[in-house]
Each structure stands twice: as structure tokens, then as C-alpha cells.
Amino acid sequence: MTDLQDLYQELILDHGSRPRNLKKLAEANHSAEGYNPLCGDKVKVYVNLDGEVVKDISFEGAGCAISTASASIMTETLKGKTRAEADALFEMFHDLVTGQQRKLDSPELGKLAVFSGVSEFPMRVKCATLSWHTLRAAIKGKEEVVSTE
């Protein structure tokens, strides 16, 4: 493994075992639930939108290290961002984990670049994107549980 791959793995393991923003957000005005039936990952994303800005965001759930780390880093990354910025980051992240984007030094991605290796494991893409799809549903006010299937 390269030093960069080691660093990426370490960051994913850190967020997977000690997730940030893992709590119910009492002041949330948007939320949605997501489920990956293939591996059993479950997540609930809470968002407090102030107009178009993500004032606060958190999640609850249980899942693999990739799923948990993705939700944790997502919540850190999106605080203070607008809906448009959140949508743009979703697209960039999705392209990254599906192997459609190889530019890892994009400043917008920040810590999300650690998930670049997920594209080599197609079964893990759903783990990495579950919280993101759930976030989109929360912001759009969708009531049904988001499934990666």
C-alpha cells in the first residue's frame, strides 16, 4: 500500500469506529431513513435547513465501516453548505466512488477523497452512498425509506 492509501484507510477506520455527528438532531426540520438490504446498513439522516443552508446535520444508524465513515464525513463536510453545494458534492462523490472521477485533489471533495478506492469494490459503492441518497431524500421531504436496491 502507498502512504496515501494507508492514510485513507486510517481515516475511514477512524470515522467508522468513532463517527462524528452520530446523534438525533432535535432541531432537525428534515429527515429520512435509508436501508441497504444487501448488507443490512441502516441510517437516518437529520438536517436542520435554514432557508437554503444546511445549518446542522447528523445521523443515526448501524452499518459497516464504509457506510458509517461516509455518513460521518458527509455530516462534517456539509455543515454550512447550501442545498446547491450539497447536490454538487453528492454528484462529485458519486462519480468518485463509481470510478467516473479520478481527480482526487479537488478542493471541494476534501476528506471525501478517502473513498476513491471504493470504486474498485462495486459492492461497497452502495455502502458509501447510502447516507448521501438518504440526505437527498430528507432535503426533498420524501417519506419512504430510501433503498440502495
C-alpha positions as YAML, in Angstrom:
chain: A
units: angstrom
residues:
- id: 1
  name: MET
  ca: [0.00, 0.00, 0.00]
- id: 2
  name: THR
  ca: [1.12, 3.54, -0.64]
- id: 3
  name: ASP
  ca: [1.33, 6.12, 2.12]
- id: 4
  name: LEU
  ca: [-1.77, 7.82, 0.69]
- id: 5
  name: GLN
  ca: [-3.74, 4.56, 0.72]
- id: 6
  name: ASP
  ca: [-2.63, 3.95, 4.30]
- id: 7
  name: LEU
  ca: [-3.79, 7.43, 5.29]
- id: 8
  name: TYR
  ca: [-7.13, 6.92, 3.55]
- id: 9
  name: GLN
  ca: [-7.67, 3.57, 5.24]
- id: 10
  name: GLU
  ca: [-6.78, 5.08, 8.62]
- id: 11
  name: LEU
  ca: [-9.26, 7.95, 8.16]
- id: 12
  name: ILE
  ca: [-12.07, 5.58, 7.15]
- id: 13
  name: LEU
  ca: [-11.36, 3.33, 10.12]
- id: 14
  name: ASP
  ca: [-11.29, 6.35, 12.45]
- id: 15
  name: HIS
  ca: [-14.65, 7.69, 11.26]
- id: 16
  name: GLY
  ca: [-16.06, 4.16, 11.12]
- id: 17
  name: SER
  ca: [-15.20, 3.43, 14.73]
- id: 18
  name: ARG
  ca: [-15.65, 6.95, 16.15]
- id: 19
  name: PRO
  ca: [-18.25, 8.62, 13.93]
- id: 20
  name: ARG
  ca: [-18.83, 12.33, 14.22]
- id: 21
  name: ASN
  ca: [-22.36, 13.76, 14.49]
- id: 22
  name: LEU
  ca: [-23.84, 10.38, 15.46]
- id: 23
  name: LYS
  ca: [-26.94, 11.58, 17.29]
- id: 24
  name: LYS
  ca: [-30.55, 12.52, 16.84]
- id: 25
  name: LEU
  ca: [-30.78, 16.18, 15.89]
- id: 26
  name: ALA
  ca: [-33.60, 17.64, 17.99]
- id: 27
  name: GLU
  ca: [-33.88, 20.79, 15.88]
- id: 28
  name: ALA
  ca: [-34.00, 18.92, 12.56]
- id: 29
  name: ASN
  ca: [-36.69, 20.10, 10.18]
- id: 30
  name: HIS
  ca: [-35.91, 17.39, 7.58]
- id: 31
  name: SER
  ca: [-35.12, 13.71, 7.98]
- id: 32
  name: ALA
  ca: [-35.18, 10.45, 6.08]
- id: 33
  name: GLU
  ca: [-34.30, 6.81, 6.60]
- id: 34
  name: GLY
  ca: [-32.13, 4.65, 4.38]
- id: 35
  name: TYR
  ca: [-31.53, 0.93, 4.16]
- id: 36
  name: ASN
  ca: [-29.10, -1.26, 2.25]
- id: 37
  name: PRO
  ca: [-30.76, -4.69, 2.20]
- id: 38
  name: LEU
  ca: [-27.69, -6.32, 0.69]
- id: 39
  name: CYS
  ca: [-25.53, -5.82, 3.77]
- id: 40
  name: GLY
  ca: [-28.01, -4.55, 6.38]
- id: 41
  name: ASP
  ca: [-26.72, -0.98, 6.72]
- id: 42
  name: LYS
  ca: [-29.36, 1.37, 8.14]
- id: 43
  name: VAL
  ca: [-29.15, 5.12, 8.52]
- id: 44
  name: LYS
  ca: [-31.39, 8.01, 9.47]
- id: 45
  name: VAL
  ca: [-30.20, 11.45, 8.42]
- id: 46
  name: TYR
  ca: [-31.35, 14.58, 10.24]
- id: 47
  name: VAL
  ca: [-30.99, 18.02, 8.66]
- id: 48
  name: ASN
  ca: [-31.71, 21.47, 10.00]
- id: 49
  name: LEU
  ca: [-32.12, 23.65, 6.93]
- id: 50
  name: ASP
  ca: [-32.16, 27.40, 7.43]
- id: 51
  name: GLY
  ca: [-33.51, 28.57, 4.10]
- id: 52
  name: GLU
  ca: [-31.10, 27.04, 1.61]
- id: 53
  name: VAL
  ca: [-28.27, 26.43, 4.10]
- id: 54
  name: VAL
  ca: [-27.51, 23.23, 6.00]
- id: 55
  name: LYS
  ca: [-27.32, 24.77, 9.46]
- id: 56
  name: ASP
  ca: [-26.77, 21.40, 11.15]
- id: 57
  name: ILE
  ca: [-26.78, 17.74, 10.16]
- id: 58
  name: SER
  ca: [-26.42, 14.43, 11.97]
- id: 59
  name: PHE
  ca: [-27.21, 10.76, 11.58]
- id: 60
  name: GLU
  ca: [-28.13, 7.63, 13.49]
- id: 61
  name: GLY
  ca: [-27.76, 4.07, 12.37]
- id: 62
  name: ALA
  ca: [-25.68, 0.98, 12.17]
- id: 63
  name: GLY
  ca: [-23.59, -0.31, 9.35]
- id: 64
  name: CYS
  ca: [-20.20, -1.31, 8.08]
- id: 65
  name: ALA
  ca: [-17.14, 0.91, 8.44]
- id: 66
  name: ILE
  ca: [-17.54, 2.34, 4.93]
- id: 67
  name: SER
  ca: [-21.20, 3.25, 5.49]
- id: 68
  name: THR
  ca: [-20.58, 4.78, 8.91]
- id: 69
  name: ALA
  ca: [-17.45, 6.66, 7.83]
- id: 70
  name: SER
  ca: [-19.24, 8.02, 4.78]
- id: 71
  name: ALA
  ca: [-22.12, 9.34, 6.89]
- id: 72
  name: SER
  ca: [-19.69, 10.80, 9.43]
- id: 73
  name: ILE
  ca: [-17.54, 12.62, 6.87]
- id: 74
  name: MET
  ca: [-20.65, 13.70, 4.95]
- id: 75
  name: THR
  ca: [-22.05, 15.42, 8.05]
- id: 76
  name: GLU
  ca: [-18.76, 17.19, 8.72]
- id: 77
  name: THR
  ca: [-18.46, 18.30, 5.11]
- id: 78
  name: LEU
  ca: [-21.99, 19.61, 4.60]
- id: 79
  name: LYS
  ca: [-22.44, 21.85, 7.65]
- id: 80
  name: GLY
  ca: [-22.78, 25.41, 6.41]
- id: 81
  name: LYS
  ca: [-23.19, 24.40, 2.76]
- id: 82
  name: THR
  ca: [-26.16, 25.36, 0.60]
- id: 83
  name: ARG
  ca: [-28.53, 22.85, -0.97]
- id: 84
  name: ALA
  ca: [-26.87, 23.52, -4.32]
- id: 85
  name: GLU
  ca: [-23.42, 22.86, -2.85]
- id: 86
  name: ALA
  ca: [-24.72, 19.66, -1.19]
- id: 87
  name: ASP
  ca: [-26.13, 18.47, -4.53]
- id: 88
  name: ALA
  ca: [-22.87, 19.26, -6.31]
- id: 89
  name: LEU
  ca: [-20.89, 17.36, -3.65]
- id: 90
  name: PHE
  ca: [-23.25, 14.40, -3.97]
- id: 91
  name: GLU
  ca: [-22.57, 14.27, -7.71]
- id: 92
  name: MET
  ca: [-18.80, 14.58, -7.24]
- id: 93
  name: PHE
  ca: [-18.81, 11.94, -4.51]
- id: 94
  name: HIS
  ca: [-20.95, 9.57, -6.57]
- id: 95
  name: ASP
  ca: [-18.64, 10.00, -9.56]
- id: 96
  name: LEU
  ca: [-15.64, 9.34, -7.30]
- id: 97
  name: VAL
  ca: [-16.93, 6.11, -5.77]
- id: 98
  name: THR
  ca: [-18.21, 4.78, -9.09]
- id: 99
  name: GLY
  ca: [-14.85, 5.42, -10.78]
- id: 100
  name: GLN
  ca: [-16.08, 8.19, -13.05]
- id: 101
  name: GLN
  ca: [-13.83, 10.81, -11.46]
- id: 102
  name: ARG
  ca: [-10.16, 10.34, -10.78]
- id: 103
  name: LYS
  ca: [-9.26, 13.91, -9.77]
- id: 104
  name: LEU
  ca: [-8.64, 13.41, -6.06]
- id: 105
  name: ASP
  ca: [-7.10, 16.80, -5.41]
- id: 106
  name: SER
  ca: [-10.36, 18.65, -5.96]
- id: 107
  name: PRO
  ca: [-10.63, 21.08, -3.04]
- id: 108
  name: GLU
  ca: [-14.40, 20.59, -2.91]
- id: 109
  name: LEU
  ca: [-14.01, 16.90, -2.07]
- id: 110
  name: GLY
  ca: [-11.77, 17.45, 0.94]
- id: 111
  name: LYS
  ca: [-11.82, 14.37, 3.20]
- id: 112
  name: LEU
  ca: [-14.32, 12.67, 0.87]
- id: 113
  name: ALA
  ca: [-11.39, 11.79, -1.40]
- id: 114
  name: VAL
  ca: [-10.60, 8.95, 1.02]
- id: 115
  name: PHE
  ca: [-13.39, 6.96, -0.64]
- id: 116
  name: SER
  ca: [-11.66, 6.87, -4.04]
- id: 117
  name: GLY
  ca: [-10.74, 3.21, -3.57]
- id: 118
  name: VAL
  ca: [-14.39, 2.20, -3.18]
- id: 119
  name: SER
  ca: [-14.74, 2.18, -6.98]
- id: 120
  name: GLU
  ca: [-12.57, -0.95, -7.02]
- id: 121
  name: PHE
  ca: [-15.20, -2.76, -4.94]
- id: 122
  name: PRO
  ca: [-18.60, -2.28, -6.63]
- id: 123
  name: MET
  ca: [-20.49, -3.94, -3.76]
- id: 124
  name: ARG
  ca: [-19.18, -1.20, -1.43]
- id: 125
  name: VAL
  ca: [-20.47, 1.69, -3.57]
- id: 126
  name: LYS
  ca: [-23.93, 1.21, -2.06]
- id: 127
  name: CYS
  ca: [-22.43, 1.30, 1.43]
- id: 128
  name: ALA
  ca: [-20.61, 4.56, 0.70]
- id: 129
  name: THR
  ca: [-23.58, 6.28, -0.96]
- id: 130
  name: LEU
  ca: [-26.42, 5.20, 1.36]
- id: 131
  name: SER
  ca: [-26.20, 8.25, 3.62]
- id: 132
  name: TRP
  ca: [-25.94, 10.55, 0.59]
- id: 133
  name: HIS
  ca: [-29.06, 9.15, -1.05]
- id: 134
  name: THR
  ca: [-30.81, 9.40, 2.31]
- id: 135
  name: LEU
  ca: [-29.71, 13.03, 2.65]
- id: 136
  name: ARG
  ca: [-31.20, 13.84, -0.75]
- id: 137
  name: ALA
  ca: [-34.50, 12.25, 0.28]
- id: 138
  name: ALA
  ca: [-34.50, 14.21, 3.55]
- id: 139
  name: ILE
  ca: [-33.95, 17.53, 1.82]
- id: 140
  name: LYS
  ca: [-36.67, 16.75, -0.73]
- id: 141
  name: GLY
  ca: [-39.08, 15.73, 2.05]
- id: 142
  name: LYS
  ca: [-39.57, 12.16, 0.82]
- id: 143
  name: GLU
  ca: [-41.34, 9.92, 3.31]
- id: 144
  name: GLU
  ca: [-40.48, 6.43, 2.02]
- id: 145
  name: VAL
  ca: [-37.37, 4.61, 3.18]
- id: 146
  name: VAL
  ca: [-34.50, 5.03, 0.75]
- id: 147
  name: SER
  ca: [-33.11, 1.73, -0.50]
- id: 148
  name: THR
  ca: [-29.90, 1.17, -2.38]
- id: 149
  name: GLU
  ca: [-31.58, -1.67, -4.28]
...
